[in-house]
Amino acid sequence: MTDSVPADPAGADLPGPADPAGWLTLPDVAERLDLSISKVHQMIRDRELIAVRRDGVRRVPADLVANRTVLKHLPGVLNLLADAGYDDEAALRWLYREDPTLPGTPAAALGGDQAREIKRRAQALGF
C-alpha cells in the first residue's frame, strides 16, 4: 500500500483519474459495495482493490468499482503487476496510461471485452 505520496496541487504527475470526481474515499467504496470499512481495507491488503493517497486521503479510482462490485479481472491484474515489481503508484500509472492499441487505457479495457488481453499484458511484464 502506498501511504506517503505527497499531494501534487496540479495533479499532473500523479496517475489515475484526472477529475477529482473520478475518485472514491474508502468509506464511499464501502458504501458502494455494501461492505464494512474493515472489509475494504482487507481487500486493499489482499490486492483485490487498489488505493493511493491523494491530498492526504486514501482513494480508489471510481471506475474500478462498477455495478456494486470490483471489476472482475482487477485483482488478477493487480497481483500480476505486484509480481512484476510494481508498487501501487506504478500499477495505477500502468492502468491509466493511454495505449494506442486499446480503446483508451488498460483500466477502461478491464471493464469490457479486452480484459483478458489486459491480464496477458500484465503477465508479460513479469518476464
Buried (B, 14 or more C-beta within 10 A) or exposed (E): EBEEBEEEEEBEEBBBBEEEEEBBBBEBBBEBBEBEEEBBBEBBEEBBBBBBBBEEEBBBBBBBBBEEEBBEBBBBBBBBBBEBEBEBBBBBBBBBEEBEEBEEBBBBBBBEEBBEBBBEBBBEEEE
